Amino acid sequence: MCGIAGALGAIDEQLRAAVARMSEAQIHRGPDDAGEYASTGAGPGVAFAFRRLAILDLSPDGHQPMRDEKRGNVIVFNGEIYNYRELRRELEAAGETFRSQSDTEVLLAGYGVWGDRVLDKLRGMFAFALYDARSRSVLLARDRLGIKPLYYAEVRRPNGNAVLFASELRALLKSELVPRRLDRTGVASYLWNGFVVGPSTIVEGVSSLEAGTSARVSLEAPAVRAARYWALGPRSTRPAGDAVLALENELLTATRQHLASDVPLGVFLSGGVDSSAVASLAVRSGLGRIKTFHIGFDEAGFDESAYARRVARALGTEHAEFRLTQGRFRAELEPALGSLDQPTFDAINTYFVSRVVREAGFTVALAGTGGDELFAGYRSFRDLPLGVAVARALGVVPEAALRRATAWGLGLKRGRAAEVPPQTRWAKLGDLLSTRGDPLAAYQVAYALYTREFFGELADPETLALAPNGLSAPFAAALEQASRGASALSRVSTYELGLFIGERLLRDSDAASMAVSLELRVPLLDHGVVEAAQAVPDQARFHPLGRKELLKSLSMPSLDPAIFDRPKAGFVLPIEVWAKDQLADEIEQRFSDRALVESVGLRPEPLARLWRAFRAGAPGLYWSRVWSPFVLLNWCRSQRVSLA
């Protein structure tokens, strides 16, 4: 797990210095070692830099950038290849020799033997840049689910164009070759979602290489044109019995592979189904006694320590509990906000958990991310198909009439008037019906932070029009393609994996955990597990909705099911409580800075009304509705980025 940076094209002293600055900006991603490589000779070339967090093969043999002495190829690689031992044996049978025990060398040799086809063989999380000396090109690639990030910018310069890349967007800003200007499409996406959906980013001119894609970039004419080598979407279903057995095998295999580490490793145990499933699978791997840890809160409504303790006792893990208090949250809020690579309303919890875990001596942590999305753990699996059906049935009714009717009904539901009306799912019924039953549009309406009406007050309608429903046209088209032919429930799963997981949770988790030099692994999102789950027929995979019975039966057959007989509670910080208390002054300060608010494309008056209504306890205003613009304003201020 590391941080990579580089440039390719017309390399000169200015670009080499820019790469050095980008690498320095990512030292938190790799405090254990650093390295640089620059091609020699006249003409276009490459400059690579690397920051290492040593996980496998802690010796100097794992140093990067790594060169293939036989072929002259060079790689900078961030991530883990979990099946590297199997690939190494295959390569050794083909005549390859190795000097290290690292997965990086296996990847480099694999490319030398198989070329781009090596991507089809990799099982892991990765982002890398590989210089091919023979073709004088660089292969950029990212793992299938998008667990590891890779950002790039095409830079036009007087003496020749270049492509810059890095593990973090902020590193590209540190190059001083990328303008500190907000991307309007990125802003529109953020205001809708609370995070920016790629391939756009919040910064103009910087893009994200999409999950499951690669790009072959020529040194002579550097430009990134990504091609997909893997996609989400429905698989051909198999007989239920065969498919379930295959899924169980993939779950066990993935978890066992994810436990490989030469440094201390633990499993995050919230006490819920997903983290308990991973902990149980880890115990069943037979690789020794598993260490689990739990983060608790003083606020009783958010604390699940007792449930985690019960699961740990049943599994026989070596369990540790840590507490996160409001006082610590407030004292460390500045570095927590500073960990955000892009503005997002959902990374602070991962930062604090990661920091506590790192301080406890762990370098690697396994999490249960992905269980809800794969096995229908969310209400969206029940609500969205129903909402789509109703919207289609009412498709013949004029939209104006639908909105009048829903406004009347919602007026009865919400009771007393407030400065800002409710911004919840039930308050967006008119927006849902206006989708006319389009599944992706309905999904995006359900997860939008605000109603369309309040969007129109909060920001310039022209800006919001750049990302209809919070998505750029290319991304929406790709997601539609991935879900084509899927059942209603499989379609929701694809949306959850492609949007909530791929564009929010994984990106946020990477930035927040790497800010404290912690490697976070997600075995339920191993692509072998995802493909096996997608091959299970709906009835066996999803039903009964919300209970994740298939995951429970396959991963923890020895646990008493009664442990999980309680309302679902996601792992979240008590920010709603804290925002009204110790954070109130800071939020109000940002919201009242008119110049700052306008510089990011927001309107001060509606924002002020939103804050007043939230503090007054107006119905239907969750903490995320004020936290999201606060994070945007704070990030833009600290990074000196604006629309101007």
C-alpha positions in Angstrom: 0.0 0.0 0.0 1.6 3.1 -1.2 1.5 6.4 -3.0 2.5 6.8 -6.6 3.2 9.8 -8.7 4.7 10.6 -12.1 4.8 12.3 -15.4 5.3 11.1 -19.0 5.9 13.0 -22.2 8.2 16.0 -22.6 10.2 15.5 -19.3 12.4 18.3 -18.2 13.7 19.8 -14.9 10.4 21.5 -14.3 8.4 18.3 -14.6 10.9 16.3 -12.5 10.6 18.9 -9.7 6.8 18.7 -10.0 6.9 15.0 -9.6 9.1 15.4 -6.5 6.5 17.8 -5.0 3.7 15.4 -5.7 5.6 12.6 -4.0 6.4 14.7 -1.0 2.6 15.5 -0.7 1.9 11.8 -0.3 4.4 10.9 2.4 1.5 9.9 4.7 0.7 7.1 2.2 4.2 5.7 2.5 6.4 6.7 5.4 8.6 3.6 5.2 10.6 4.2 2.0 10.7 6.5 -1.1 12.1 6.2 -4.5 12.4 8.0 -7.9 13.1 7.0 -11.5 13.7 9.1 -14.6 14.3 7.8 -18.1 17.6 8.8 -19.7 18.3 9.9 -23.3 16.9 12.5 -25.6 13.2 12.9 -26.4 10.1 12.1 -24.4 10.4 10.0 -21.3 9.0 9.3 -17.9 9.6 10.4 -14.3 8.2 8.2 -11.5 8.1 8.6 -7.8 7.0 6.3 -5.0 6.1 6.3 -1.3 6.1 3.0 0.4 4.0 1.6 3.3 5.7 -1.8 3.7 3.2 -4.7 4.1 4.7 -7.7 2.2 8.5 -8.3 2.0 9.7 -5.6 4.3 13.2 -5.9 2.9 14.8 -3.4 0.5 14.0 -5.9 -2.3 10.5 -4.4 -2.3 11.8 -0.9 -3.2 10.1 1.0 -6.0 10.1 2.2 -8.7 11.0 -1.4 -9.6 12.8 -2.2 -12.8 12.6 -5.4 -14.9 16.3 -5.9 -15.7 15.6 -8.3 -18.5 13.2 -6.0 -20.4 13.9 -2.5 -19.1 10.3 -2.0 -18.0 9.7 0.1 -14.8 6.7 0.1 -12.5 5.2 2.1 -9.6 2.4 0.2 -8.0 0.0 0.9 -5.2 -2.1 -1.9 -3.7 -2.0 -5.6 -3.1 -2.1 -8.6 -5.5 -3.6 -11.3 -3.3 -3.0 -14.2 -5.7 0.6 -13.2 -6.3 2.0 -16.5 -5.0 -0.1 -18.5 -7.5 1.0 -16.2 -10.3 4.6 -16.4 -9.2 4.5 -20.2 -9.5 3.0 -19.9 -13.0 5.7 -17.5 -14.1 8.5 -19.6 -12.6 7.2 -22.5 -14.6 7.5 -20.2 -17.7 11.2 -19.5 -16.9 11.0 -16.3 -14.9 13.2 -15.8 -11.8 12.6 -13.6 -8.8 14.9 -11.8 -6.3 12.2 -10.7 -3.9 9.1 -12.0 -2.1 7.0 -9.0 -3.3 3.8 -8.9 -5.3 5.2 -5.9 -7.2 7.9 -8.0 -8.9 5.3 -10.6 -9.8 3.2 -8.0 -11.5 6.2 -6.6 -13.3 7.3 -10.0 -14.6 3.7 -11.0 -15.4 3.4 -8.0 -17.7 6.7 -9.0 -19.3 5.3 -12.4 -20.2 1.6 -11.7 -20.7 1.4 -8.0 -21.6 -1.9 -6.3 -21.0 -3.5 -9.7 -20.4 -1.9 -9.7 -17.0 -4.9 -7.5 -15.8 -7.2 -10.5 -16.4 -5.1 -12.6 -14.0 -4.8 -10.2 -11.1 -6.9 -10.7 -8.0 -6.5 -7.6 -5.7 -6.7 -3.9 -5.3 -4.3 -1.9 -7.4 -3.4 1.2 -9.3 -0.2 1.3 -11.2 1.8 3.0 -14.0 4.1 0.7 -15.9 6.7 2.0 -18.4 7.1 -0.3 -21.4 10.6 0.4 -22.7 10.1 -1.4 -26.0 6.9 0.4 -27.1 7.9 3.6 -25.3 4.5 3.9 -23.7 3.0 3.7 -20.2 0.2 1.4 -19.1 -2.1 3.0 -16.5 -4.5 0.6 -14.8 -6.9 0.5 -11.9 -8.6 -2.5 -10.1 -12.0 -3.8 -11.1 -14.0 -2.3 -8.2 -12.0 0.9 -7.8 -10.6 0.2 -4.4 -7.3 2.0 -5.1 -7.5 5.5 -6.8 -5.5 7.0 -9.7 -5.9 10.6 -10.8 -4.4 12.2 -13.9 -4.1 15.6 -15.7 -3.1 16.3 -19.3 -0.8 19.3 -19.2 0.0 21.5 -22.2 3.4 23.1 -22.0 5.5 25.2 -24.5 8.2 22.6 -24.9 5.8 19.6 -25.2 2.7 18.1 -23.6 2.7 15.7 -20.6 0.4 13.5 -18.5 0.7 13.8 -14.7 -0.7 11.1 -12.4 -0.9 10.5 -8.7 -2.7 8.5 -6.0 -4.3 11.7 -4.7 -5.9 14.7 -6.4 -4.2 17.1 -3.9 -0.8 15.8 -5.0 -1.6 16.9 -8.5 -2.4 20.4 -7.1 1.0 20.4 -5.5 2.6 20.0 -8.9 1.8 23.7 -9.4 1.0 22.7 -13.1 -2.7 22.2 -12.5 -4.8 25.3 -12.0 -6.6 25.6 -8.7 -10.0 26.0 -10.3 -13.2 24.2 -9.5 -14.8 22.0 -12.1 -18.4 23.1 -12.5 -19.6 19.5 -13.4 -17.8 18.3 -10.3 -19.5 21.0 -8.2 -22.9 20.0 -9.6 -22.2 16.3 -8.8 -21.1 17.1 -5.3 -24.1 19.2 -4.5 -26.4 16.4 -5.6 -24.5 13.5 -4.1 -22.3 14.8 -1.3 -19.4 13.5 -3.3 -18.1 13.8 -6.8 -18.9 11.1 -9.3 -16.1 10.4 -11.7 -14.5 10.6 -14.1 -14.7 14.3 -13.3 -13.2 15.5 -10.1 -13.8 18.7 -8.1 -10.8 20.3 -9.8 -11.0 21.4 -13.5 -8.5 19.4 -15.7 -8.1 16.5 -13.3 -9.8 13.2 -14.0 -10.1 9.9 -12.2 -9.2 6.7 -14.1 -12.4 4.7 -13.8 -12.6 1.4 -12.0 -11.9 -1.6 -14.2 -10.2 0.4 -16.9 -6.7 0.9 -18.3 -5.0 3.3 -20.7 -2.1 2.9 -23.0 -0.3 6.3 -23.1 2.3 7.1 -25.7 5.3 9.1 -24.6 5.4 10.9 -28.0 1.8 12.0 -27.9 0.6 11.7 -24.3 -3.2 11.5 -23.9 -5.3 9.3 -21.7 -7.9 7.2 -23.5 -9.2 4.6 -21.1 -10.6 1.3 -22.1 -12.7 -1.0 -19.9 -11.3 -4.5 -19.2 -14.0 -5.4 -16.6 -17.4 -4.2 -15.8 -20.1 -4.5 -13.2 -23.3 -6.1 -14.2 -25.4 -9.3 -14.1 -23.7 -12.6 -14.7 -25.3 -15.7 -16.1 -27.0 -17.3 -13.2 -26.3 -20.9 -12.3 -28.4 -23.5 -10.5 -28.9 -22.1 -6.9 -27.0 -25.0 -5.2 -24.0 -24.8 -7.5 -23.9 -21.0 -7.3 -24.1 -20.9 -3.5 -21.3 -23.4 -3.2 -19.2 -21.4 -5.6 -19.9 -18.2 -3.6 -18.9 -19.9 -0.3 -15.6 -21.0 -1.8 -14.9 -17.5 -3.1 -15.7 -15.9 0.3 -13.3 -18.3 2.0 -10.6 -17.9 -0.6 -10.8 -14.1 -0.7 -10.6 -13.7 3.1 -7.7 -16.1 3.4 -5.8 -14.2 0.7 -6.6 -10.8 2.4 -5.0 -12.0 5.6 -1.6 -12.2 4.0 0.6 -9.6 5.8 4.1 -9.3 7.3 2.9 -6.6 9.7 0.2 -6.5 12.4 -3.3 -7.0 11.0 -6.8 -6.9 12.6 -10.5 -7.1 11.6 -12.9 -4.2 12.3 -15.8 -5.6 14.2 -18.8 -3.3 14.5 -21.1 -6.1 15.7 -23.2 -5.9 12.5 -23.7 -8.7 9.9 -21.0 -7.6 7.4 -18.1 -7.1 9.8 -19.1 -10.2 11.7 -19.1 -12.2 8.5 -15.5 -11.1 7.7 -14.4 -11.9 11.2 -16.0 -15.3 11.1 -14.4 -16.1 7.7 -11.1 -15.0 9.0 -11.4 -17.4 12.0 -12.4 -20.2 9.6 -9.3 -19.6 7.5 -7.3 -21.4 10.2 -4.4 -19.0 10.0 -4.1 -18.5 13.7 -6.0 -16.5 16.3 -7.7 -13.5 14.7 -7.5 -10.0 16.3 -10.7 -7.9 16.2 -11.3 -4.3 17.3 -14.3 -2.1 17.9 -14.8 1.6 18.1 -17.5 2.7 20.6 -19.1 6.0 21.6 -20.3 7.6 24.8 -23.6 8.4 23.0 -25.7 5.3 23.8 -27.8 5.6 20.7 -24.7 5.1 18.5 -22.7 2.6 20.6 -22.8 -1.1 19.6 -19.9 -2.3 21.8 -22.0 -4.9 23.5 -23.0 -6.5 20.2 -19.4 -6.6 19.0 -18.2 -8.1 22.3 -20.8 -10.8 22.0 -19.7 -11.8 18.4 -16.0 -11.7 19.5 -16.7 -14.1 22.4 -18.7 -16.5 20.1 -15.9 -16.5 17.5 -13.0 -16.7 20.1 -11.1 -13.7 18.7 -8.6 -11.6 20.5 -10.8 -8.5 20.9 -10.0 -4.9 21.8 -12.3 -1.9 22.3 -11.5 1.7 21.8 -13.7 4.8 22.4 -14.1 7.9 20.4 -15.3 10.9 22.4 -16.8 14.2 21.3 -13.8 15.9 22.9 -11.3 14.0 20.8 -13.4 14.5 17.7 -13.4 18.3 18.2 -9.7 18.4 19.1 -8.7 16.4 16.0 -11.2 17.8 13.5 -8.7 19.9 11.7 -6.4 16.9 10.7 -9.5 14.8 10.0 -10.8 17.4 7.5 -7.3 17.7 6.2 -7.4 14.1 5.3 -10.1 14.6 2.6 -8.6 14.3 -0.8 -11.8 15.6 -2.4 -14.7 17.1 -0.5 -17.1 14.4 0.8 -19.6 14.2 3.6 -18.7 10.6 4.5 -15.0 10.1 5.3 -14.6 11.5 8.7 -15.8 8.4 10.5 -13.2 6.3 8.6 -10.4 8.7 9.5 -11.1 8.6 13.2 -11.5 4.8 13.2 -8.3 4.4 11.2 -6.3 6.7 13.5 -7.4 4.8 16.6 -6.5 1.5 15.0 -3.1 2.7 13.8 -2.3 4.1 17.2 -3.1 0.6 18.6 -0.3 -0.9 16.6 -2.2 -2.2 13.5 -0.9 -1.5 10.0 -3.6 -3.5 8.1 -7.3 -3.7 8.8 -10.0 -5.8 7.2 -13.5 -4.3 6.9 -16.9 -5.7 6.0 -17.6 -3.1 3.2 -19.8 -4.5 0.5 -22.2 -6.8 2.3 -25.2 -4.6 2.1 -24.7 -3.8 -1.6 -24.2 -7.4 -2.6 -27.0 -9.0 -0.5 -29.7 -6.4 -0.3 -29.1 -5.0 3.2 -30.5 -1.5 2.5 -34.1 -0.2 2.3 -33.4 0.9 -1.3 -33.8 -2.8 -2.4 -37.3 -2.7 -1.2 -38.2 1.0 -1.8 -36.8 1.6 -5.3 -38.5 -1.1 -7.3 -41.7 -0.1 -5.7 -41.1 3.6 -6.4 -40.1 2.9 -10.0 -43.3 0.9 -10.5 -45.5 3.6 -9.1 -43.8 6.3 -11.2 -44.3 4.3 -14.3 -48.0 3.6 -13.5 -48.5 7.4 -13.1 -46.6 8.2 -16.2 -49.7 9.4 -18.0 -50.4 12.1 -15.4 -49.0 15.5 -16.2 -46.0 16.4 -14.1 -47.5 19.6 -12.8 -50.5 17.7 -11.5 -48.3 15.1 -9.8 -46.2 17.8 -8.0 -49.3 19.7 -6.8 -50.8 16.5 -5.4 -47.6 15.4 -3.7 -47.0 18.9 -2.3 -50.5 18.8 -0.7 -49.9 15.4 0.8 -46.4 16.3 2.1 -47.8 19.5 3.6 -50.1 17.3 5.7 -47.3 15.0 6.7 -44.6 17.5 7.7 -46.9 19.7 9.9 -45.4 23.0 11.0 -43.7 25.1 8.4 -39.9 25.7 8.6 -37.5 28.0 6.8 -36.4 25.0 4.7 -38.8 22.2 4.0 -37.8 18.5 4.6 -35.1 17.1 2.4 -35.7 13.5 3.0 -36.7 10.6 0.7 -40.4 11.0 1.5 -40.1 14.7 0.8 -38.8 14.0 -2.7 -41.9 12.1 -3.8 -42.6 14.6 -6.5 -39.1 14.3 -7.8 -39.4 10.5 -7.8 -42.7 10.6 -9.7 -41.2 13.0 -12.3 -38.6 10.3 -13.2 -41.5 8.5 -15.0 -40.0 5.2 -13.7 -36.5 5.6 -15.0 -34.6 3.3 -12.6 -31.3 5.1 -12.5 -32.9 8.5 -12.2 -35.1 7.2 -9.4 -32.1 5.8 -7.5 -30.4 9.2 -7.8 -33.4 11.1 -6.6 -33.7 8.8 -3.6 -30.1 9.4 -2.6 -30.0 13.1 -3.5 -29.1 15.4 -0.6 -31.8 17.9 -1.5 -35.1 18.2 -3.4 -34.9 19.7 -6.9 -36.7 22.8 -5.6 -34.1 23.5 -3.0 -31.3 22.8 -5.4 -32.6 25.6 -7.5 -32.3 27.9 -4.6 -29.0 26.8 -3.3 -27.0 27.0 -6.6 -27.1 28.2 -10.1 -29.4 26.1 -12.2 -26.9 26.2 -15.1 -24.3 24.5 -12.9 -26.7 21.8 -11.8 -27.7 21.1 -15.4 -24.1 20.0 -16.1 -24.7 16.8 -14.1 -28.4 15.9 -14.5 -29.4 13.7 -11.5 -25.9 14.2 -10.1 -24.2 12.2 -12.9 -22.2 13.1 -16.0 -23.7 11.8 -19.2 -20.8 9.3 -19.9 -21.0 7.9 -16.3 -24.8 7.5 -16.5 -24.5 5.7 -19.9 -21.9 3.3 -18.5 -24.0 2.5 -15.5 -27.0 2.0 -17.7 -25.0 -0.4 -19.8 -23.8 -2.3 -16.7 -27.4 -2.9 -15.5 -28.9 -3.7 -18.8 -30.9 -6.9 -18.7 -30.7 -7.1 -14.9 -33.6 -7.9 -12.6 -34.9 -5.0 -10.5 -33.0 -6.2 -7.4 -29.8 -6.9 -9.4 -30.0 -3.4 -10.9 -30.2 -1.8 -7.5 -27.1 -3.8 -6.4 -25.2 -2.6 -9.5 -26.1 1.0 -8.7 -25.0 0.5 -5.1 -21.7 -1.0 -6.1 -21.0 1.4 -9.0 -22.1 4.6 -7.2 -22.2 4.3 -3.4 -19.3 1.9 -3.2 -17.2 2.8 -6.2 -17.5 6.6 -6.2 -17.9 7.3 -2.5 -17.1 4.7 0.1 -14.0 3.2 -1.4 -12.5 6.5 -2.4 -13.2 8.0 1.0 -11.9 5.0 2.8 -8.7 5.0 0.9 -8.0 8.7 1.5 -9.0 8.6 5.2 -7.1 5.4 6.1 -4.0 6.3 4.2 -3.9 9.7 5.9 -2.8 7.8 9.0 -0.7 5.1 7.1 -3.3 2.3 7.5 -4.0 -0.2 4.8 -7.7 -1.0 4.6 -8.8 -4.3 2.9 -12.3 -5.2 1.8 -12.5 -9.0 1.1 -16.3 -8.9 0.3 -15.4 -6.7 -2.6 -12.9 -9.1 -4.1 -14.0 -9.3 -7.7 -14.2 -13.1 -7.4 -16.7 -12.7 -4.6 -18.7 -10.1 -6.6 -18.9 -12.2 -9.7 -19.9 -15.3 -7.7 -22.6 -13.3 -5.9 -24.0 -11.9 -9.1 -24.3 -15.5 -10.5 -26.7 -16.5 -7.6 -30.4 -16.4 -8.5 -32.3 -13.5 -6.9 -34.4 -15.6 -4.6 -31.4 -17.2 -2.9 -29.2 -14.1 -3.0 -31.6 -11.3 -1.8 -34.5 -12.8 0.0 -35.8 -12.2 2.6 -35.0 -8.5 1.8 -32.9 -6.7 4.4 -31.7 -9.8 6.3 -28.7 -10.9 4.3 -29.5 -14.5 5.1 -27.2 -15.9 2.4 -24.2 -14.1 3.7 -24.9 -15.1 7.3 -25.4 -18.8 6.4 -22.2 -19.0 4.3 -19.9 -17.0 6.4 -20.8 -17.7 10.0 -22.8 -21.0 10.3 -21.7 -21.5 13.9 -23.0 -18.2 15.2 -26.4 -17.9 16.8 -28.6 -15.9 14.4 -30.4 -14.2 17.3 -27.2 -12.1 17.7 -28.4 -10.0 14.7 -32.1 -9.8 15.6 -32.2 -6.1 16.0 -32.8 -3.0 13.8 -30.1 -2.3 11.3 -27.7 0.4 12.4 -24.9 1.5 10.1 -21.6 2.6 11.6 -21.8 6.4 11.8 -20.4 9.0 14.1 -22.8 11.1 16.2 -22.1 14.1 14.0 -25.7 15.3 14.2 -25.3 15.7 17.9 -21.8 17.1 17.7 -22.6 19.6 14.9 -25.2 21.3 17.0 -22.8 21.5 19.9 -19.1 22.0 19.6 -19.0 22.4 15.8 -21.8 25.1 15.6 -19.5 28.1 15.7 -17.2 26.7 13.0 -20.0 25.8 10.7 -21.6 29.2 11.1 -18.4 30.9 10.4 -18.0 29.2 7.1 -21.6 29.7 6.1 -21.5 33.4 6.9 -18.4 34.0 4.8 -20.2 35.4 1.8 -17.2 35.7 -0.5 -16.2 32.1 0.2 -19.8 30.8 -0.3 -20.1 32.6 -3.7 -16.7 31.5 -4.8 -17.8 27.9 -4.9 -21.1 28.6 -6.6 -23.5 28.6 -3.7 -26.0 31.3 -2.7 -25.5 32.7 0.8 -29.2 33.3 1.7 -30.5 29.8 1.2 -27.5 28.4 2.9 -28.1 30.6 5.9 -31.7 29.5 6.0 -30.6 25.9 5.8 -28.3 26.3 8.9 -31.0 28.1 10.9 -33.6 25.5 10.1 -31.2 22.7 11.1 -30.3 24.3 14.4 -34.0 24.9 15.1 -34.7 21.2 14.7 -36.8 21.5 11.5 -38.2 18.1 10.5 -36.5 16.2 7.7 -33.1 17.9 7.8 -30.5 15.3 8.5 -26.9 16.4 9.5 -25.6 15.5 6.1 -27.6 18.4 4.6 -25.4 21.0 6.5 -22.3 18.9 6.8 -21.9 18.5 3.1 -21.7 22.3 2.2 -19.5 22.9 5.2 -17.0 20.3 4.0 -17.1 21.8 0.5 -16.4 25.3 1.8 -13.7 24.2 4.2 -11.9 22.1 1.5 -12.0 24.9 -1.1 -10.7 27.4 1.5 -7.8 25.1 2.6 -6.9 24.1 -1.0 -7.3 27.7 -2.4 -9.7 26.4 -5.1 -12.6 28.4 -6.5 -14.7 28.9 -9.6 -12.8 32.0 -10.6 
